Each structure stands twice: as structure tokens, then as C-alpha cells.
Amino acid sequence: MSDKEKASSSDFKKGILAGAIGVLVFLAALLTGAYLILGKAFDLDFLNIRSIAKVKVISGLIDKYYYKDISDKDKETGVYRGLVGAMDDPYSEYLTSAEYKKMQQETSGKYTGIGISVTKDASSGKVKVVRVFSGSPADRAGLKKGDYIIACDGYIASDMSLSDFTGHIKGRAGSKVNVVYSRSGVRKKVSIRREKLTSQSVWGRMLDKEHGIGYINIAEFNGTTAKEFEKELKSLKGEGMKAVIYDLRENPGGLVDSVTRILDDILPKGTTVCMMDKNGKKTTFSSDDKKQEKLATVVLVSGDTASAAEIFSGAVRDFKYGTLIGTRTFGKGIVQQEFTLGDGSAVKLTVERYFTPDGECIHKKGIKPDIVLKYRYSGDRAGLDDLSDYDFSKDNQVQKGISVLLGKLLYQ
């Protein structure tokens, strides 16, 4: 190292030290009062004057040496994300006001986007397309169920939470988003124009009119799902439905209120799900005797059946109301709650575990179906991305469900 380089290095170290000392002295005087006041209301032992000063020093280093400019707002958001990230829980996250609005829009069932439903593997970070809605921009662009979304507009899927990433997929109606995805290991890129969409979460049809066997696919449990379900159920019963296959194979979950309302529509009286927080406080959801459907029932499940969809499956199983067919479910037996902050931002935290009616917590275990049967499609193509053009006679799980229901109808 040259003398000039040594001098430069020495000046750099002295500058950092002087800056750190200056910040510490300044903050010690400025923040002591604020810390004492906040400490009365919150447990801030981890957030002492020294740690706040350290944040200031790091912020100064970023401003001076990082190769790109980072706004104070972005750094502030990063602090909040880091605090929530300390729990190492993939389902808890900090949401900016814009992100929170998008999440509310998504759970309402109405949004501006490209028309796909995705899930994220907590361990690998991969974002998988589990449904492409028929006629949507994504459908017209050629995206298929089973594709892995790698990036959109330069944002890497594995580097952020699912809600953050899907927030970048969505946007202003008429604008374009550049999507990088992989299919069978081959990377592809496509530009898709966003549109205003209403996500259809329930779709049904009669499979066997002679014996009265119907089919209802529930894609997710959002704000419109219960009404959609009730309308579809009434329509199929009007066509003579006496038995039903509920398809939850690609349902990633959704709102607890939505799934418990549907369970109240179909099940006899009893507890449908029980939730418990870390202090042992319980919240119980139940069905009553006002409505119940006496239909022979099959529920199709898979490794993509998660969260609220597992509440549905677990209740049907424990009530001995129907037969579960497929493969073990995902295993998400915890519940998140959003806490809105004063500036419109929010924190989503895992607050409870849930238990099936028989008291089982299925988190990280999933639900083993009554009949274990891997999915096989014997036609030219597989996937439930376009149910209107799907040949159910080639779906081995659906055909097994029909066989089970015919047996139940015979012995009724």
C-alpha cells in the first residue's frame, strides 16, 4: 500500500470514528428525554440510546459510500421491516400504506393485475403460479399453472415477501409489467398489460346429472367468496344436485370469516375451528342449526391446499361430513392479523394457532386425506387454469370422488 493510500485509509478510519463519536454525543443529549418517555409506554430495553446512535452511523455510511442514493423514507421502512423480520416468520411482515391498500384490495376480490393466483414456498422462496384465470391478461400472454415467477419489472421474487412481490405485479390499469418466469427449467420473459379484474373464487358445474353429482371449485377465500359460494350452491341444487365434490386442491387460503361462513352454511351444529393465542385465550367459530346441507360430500386436497382451505378440510373431516381425497395438505395452522398504524401503514403478525374441531393443530404437518391418491391427468394437458375447458373424465381424483359419492348415494 502506498503512503498516499495509507494516509487515505487512516483519514477514512478517523472520519468514521469522529463521526460516530459526534453522533453518539449529540444523540445522547437529544434522545434521552424521548427514550425515557417512550420507555414508560413500551418495553424498549432493546432500543437504547446506543442502538439508535448506531442506526444513525450506519445511515451515514450508506449515504456516503453506498453506490446508489437511498432515501430516508426507504431506510426508515427498512428499519421497520428488519424489526418484524427479527421473528424469522415468513407470514409476518411490515406493510407500507401503499402495500396495505393493495393487500386490502386483494382480499376484497377486486384488483388491478394480470389474473394469476400464486403461492410462495417458505423454505425455497420460490413463487409458483397455482392458477391462471381464464381470459385474463396472464392467460392471453401464455402463463400456465406450475410456472415459477422469477421477477417482475426487475424485482426478484425470492428477495421479498409474497405480498411485496405481488404488489409489484399489480399496478395501474393499462400499464405493462415485464414478467420473467420459468417453465420446466427454461426461462422466459413476457410483457403483460394490467387490467381491472374481479377474481372469480368459486366455479361450479354438474358432473353427473343422472345421479345428481355436482362439482364446486373454491380457488380462495376472499371477501366475495361466501356470496359466490351460496349462489353457486343454490344454482346447482336447482339442477338436481344431491352430492358434491368440493375442489380445494390449489386453494392457498384467505379470510377466516369467509371460510367459517361457508362452513356454517353446510355443516350441522358444532365448533368449526378454534384459535388460541400465546396467552391461552381462545376464539371459537361455530356452525348453528339454521342452515346445513345434507349432501354426500367429497373434498379434493393437495400440497397446495393451505390455511383457510385446511380449516375447511379439517372441519369436514372431524365432523365426519365427507371424504377427503388427494395428498397431504400444506400445513399452515397459524393465523395472521393486521394492525393498522397511524400513518396508514400496517404490521401483519402471526397471532394465533388454530385447531380443528377435534383439537388438532395441523401446522407444519398438514392433513392426511382419507383416501391418498396422487393427481394424474390422462388427457393432453393437465391443470385447473381453465375449468371451462377441463375434461374431468381424465382427472383420476375427480373420478375417484364420483365413485365414492355413487357409493354413498346408493346406501342413503
Salt bridges, closest charged atoms under 4 A:
ASP63 OD1 - LYS75 NZ 2.76
ASP72 OD1 - LYS75 NZ 3.46
GLU93 OE2 - LYS348 NZ 3.10
GLU99 OE2 - ARG81 NH2 2.87
GLU106 OE1 - LYS170 NZ 2.93
ASP147 OD1 - ARG183 NE 2.78
ASP153 OD2 - ARG194 NH2 3.71
ASP164 OD2 - ARG81 NH1 3.52
GLU195 OE2 - ARG140 NH2 2.40
ASP208 OD2 - HIS211 ND1 2.87
GLU230 OE1 - ARG261 NH2 2.94
ASP247 OD2 - ARG249 NH2 2.80
GLU250 OE2 - LYS145 NZ 2.70
ASP265 OD1 - LYS291 NZ 2.66
GLU293 OE1 - LYS237 NZ 2.88
ASP304 OD2 - LYS128 NZ 3.81
ASP318 OD1 - ARG317 NE 2.83
GLU360 OE1 - ARG317 NH2 2.75
GLU360 OE2 - LYS365 NZ 3.51
ASP385 OD1 - ARG381 NH1 3.92
ASP389 OD2 - ARG381 NH2 3.68
ASP391 OD2 - LYS394 NZ 3.57
ASP395 OD2 - ARG249 NH2 2.91
